[in-house]
Amino acid sequence: MDATTIGIAGFVGLIIILLITGIPVGIGMGVVGFLGILVMSGSKIALNALYQIPYSSTASWLLSVIPMFVLMGYVAFYCGFARDVFGAAYKWVSRLPGGLALTTLVAGAAFGACCGSSVAATAALGKLAIPEMMRYKYNRGLAAGTAAMAGTLSALIPPSILLVLYGVVTETSIGELLIAGILPGLLSMTCFALLVLGRTMLRPELAPRGEKFAWSEKFATLKNPGVWGIIIIFAAVVGGIYSGIFSPTEAGALGAFVSIALGLVMRRLKWQNFKEILYETLKTTSYIFLIIIGAYIFVRFLALSRLPVELAEWVVILPVPRILIMIAVIIVYLILGCFMDAIGLLLLTVPFMSPSLFALGFIPIQLGIIVVKMLEIGLLTPPVGIQAYVLKGVAPDLTFKDIFSGFLPFFLVDLFVVISLIVAFPQISLFLPTMMK
Amino acid sequence: MAMVVSNVIARYLFRSPMHGTEEITEFMMVALVYFTLAHTQALRAHISVDFLVSRYSVKAKLICEILMYILGVLFFLLISWQSGLAAVHAWNIKEITFGVMPLPLFPAKFLVSLGSFILSIRLILDIINDFANLGRKGQQ
């Protein structure tokens, strides 16, 4: 067997093993990677991988931004920043058709500015928005759909854990990637909002109108401490990266520091909460890094098999337009996204296919945005739509049928409008990063 | 264990722009990850793909879990052994970090070894537990 065949066998084998044994993703990737290197290059090189990688993959200045982003998200979650932005957004848009749903989306974009994980954001927003929408007799599917989509905005609007991981594995500038996420995030929000507006205008029974607020009340929300908190956090993180004052790692540390300081100043952060925040941060960091350690071993194996390079050489001379290849990639993500979580899927697929796509002329930053959008869609699709379980957790009244049928219209808009736009117009992703230089 | 690491995070947060920040951060990252791996396993919080497995019978699920944890134990014992060698090597040659502030590397490498070893023990405990459950299931 030549190396490439072993590479393919390892890649396919890994997916099958992960599926049928339910082995933790990190351990599975590590074991298959190790065995692959063993078969290909012998025990000396395989053991050498275990000698270096478990240390080098964690002792990383770049990756230390991840625990900081996780910490920021949990601080924002426990300090109730979501409640503040939700309340403020409600005053502004509740009068419109589908007002509460729009409120949820706007609050999602705002909360995304201090939270890097869409699952945490959906939990925070769902807990607030779904009971409110139920109280106003909103359609259950609409309620579930907007809460989940509002959560996914967090994965694009900086901070974003997925964009950091993509940047590390493809050696793309993490700062530029994070800045690049802003416009696609806002574009997604706008498209979802238009969808909500359109649907509720055609079928007003989906969403009864909310209360009306005077302009004075609307402007009063601008004095809300939580809204200010988020503006300060966002300005610190994004402003710092954008202007080049500090690196993403420093921005992460500063963002976490500012969030905690704000929590203390606002007297929201109690010692008890803080212990829980640290505990949850550690747990999340730990499971992310188990996957990272395994993934680095697996990536070493892939590199030795030369599979990504061979694939790139093969793909480049394929007599098909590159847009077809992009569509194929999107379909692969749709299928794999049904079964796998976002971080594992990213670390499994990106090292494998990014050399091919870069060779075809896709721009790393734009591809990063597309991959993250697809991973987010993967969090919605059954049978393993993690977002559905999160919503079920915060709003037990919803059935899975409500939830998944509620996702469907958003899913279609996301795939056929938002992602198509991002693929067709690289400028959406690249405009802000090029302004940085 | 959690307290040690929270302390690490706290100190990490209040970092100042001094020499050696990167090196210290890297060391803290190792500590952060390898101190918590086993505990996260104890909570069963590591991510896996349970889409098919959740449809298995209880017995099949336990057998599957025992087999994959055995793999996990072997794997992390290997890591522990190799990282232990790396740590000993770092100690012998007095390996230090590149950069302005020389820091010895062996403690971090030793932590990798220790953390992997503790995770292996955790997995062995889980295997024993699974066997006990399997036995109980067999009696019924």
Contacts between the chains, C-beta under 8 A, distances in Angstrom:
chain1	res1	chain2	res2	distance
A	18	B	48	7.5
A	18	B	49	4.8
A	19	B	49	5.6
A	19	B	51	7.0
A	19	B	52	5.5
A	20	B	52	5.7
A	20	B	53	7.6
A	20	B	64	7.9
A	21	B	53	7.2
A	21	B	64	5.4
A	21	B	67	7.1
A	21	B	68	4.8
A	22	B	48	4.9
A	22	B	49	6.3
A	22	B	50	4.9
A	22	B	52	7.2
A	22	B	53	3.4
A	22	B	54	7.9
A	22	B	61	7.8
A	22	B	64	6.4
A	22	B	65	7.3
A	22	B	68	7.3
A	23	B	48	6.1
A	23	B	68	4.1
A	23	B	71	7.2
A	23	B	72	7.3
A	24	B	41	7.9
A	24	B	46	3.9
A	24	B	47	6.5
A	24	B	48	4.7
A	24	B	72	7.4
A	25	B	46	7.7
A	25	B	47	5.3
A	25	B	48	6.0
A	25	B	49	6.8
A	26	B	46	6.7
A	26	B	47	7.7
A	27	B	46	7.7
A	27	B	68	7.4
A	27	B	71	7.2
A	27	B	72	4.7
A	27	B	75	6.4
A	28	B	48	7.9
A	28	B	68	7.9
A	30	B	75	6.0
A	31	B	71	5.5
A	31	B	72	7.6
A	31	B	75	5.1
A	34	B	75	6.7
A	34	B	78	7.5
A	47	B	78	7.2
A	47	B	82	5.6
A	48	B	82	7.9
A	50	B	78	5.5
A	50	B	79	5.0
A	50	B	82	4.2
A	50	B	83	7.4
A	51	B	82	4.3
A	51	B	83	6.9
A	51	B	85	6.5
A	51	B	86	5.2
A	52	B	86	7.4
A	54	B	79	5.1
A	54	B	82	7.9
A	54	B	83	5.6
A	54	B	112	5.0
A	54	B	116	6.7
A	55	B	30	6.7
A	55	B	83	6.3
A	55	B	86	6.6
A	55	B	108	6.7
A	55	B	109	5.5
A	55	B	112	4.9
A	58	B	29	5.3
A	58	B	30	5.0
A	58	B	33	4.6
A	58	B	34	7.1
A	58	B	112	7.4
A	59	B	26	4.1
A	59	B	27	7.0
A	59	B	29	5.8
A	59	B	30	5.0
A	59	B	108	6.0
A	60	B	26	6.7
A	60	B	29	6.4
A	61	B	22	4.8
A	61	B	25	6.0
A	61	B	26	6.0
A	63	B	29	6.9
A	64	B	12	8.0
A	64	B	25	5.1
A	64	B	26	7.3
A	64	B	28	7.7
A	64	B	29	5.1
A	67	B	9	7.1
A	67	B	29	7.7
A	67	B	32	6.4
A	71	B	9	7.1
A	249	B	25	7.8
A	253	B	12	7.4
A	253	B	13	6.5
A	253	B	15	6.5
A	256	B	13	6.2
A	257	B	13	5.4
A	257	B	14	7.7
A	260	B	13	7.3
A	275	B	6	7.4
A	278	B	2	7.3
A	278	B	5	7.9
A	278	B	6	4.3
A	278	B	9	6.2
A	279	B	2	5.9
A	279	B	6	7.8
A	281	B	9	7.1
A	282	B	2	6.4
A	282	B	5	5.7
A	282	B	6	7.4
A	282	B	9	7.8
A	282	B	32	7.1
A	282	B	36	4.9
A	282	B	39	7.9
A	282	B	40	8.0
A	283	B	36	7.1
A	283	B	39	7.8
A	283	B	40	5.6
A	283	B	43	6.8
A	283	B	45	5.4
A	285	B	32	6.2
A	285	B	33	6.9
A	285	B	36	7.0
A	286	B	33	6.4
A	286	B	36	3.8
A	286	B	37	5.7
A	286	B	39	7.3
A	286	B	40	4.0
A	286	B	45	7.6
A	286	B	46	7.9
A	287	B	40	5.6
A	287	B	45	5.7
A	287	B	46	5.0
A	287	B	47	5.5
A	289	B	33	4.3
A	289	B	37	7.7
A	290	B	37	6.1
A	290	B	40	7.3
A	290	B	46	5.6
A	291	B	47	6.6
A	293	B	33	7.8
A	339	B	49	5.8
A	339	B	51	5.2
A	340	B	49	5.8
A	341	B	47	5.3
A	341	B	49	7.6
A	343	B	47	7.2
A	344	B	47	6.2
A	344	B	49	7.6
A	383	B	51	5.6
A	384	B	49	7.3
A	384	B	50	8.0
A	384	B	51	4.8
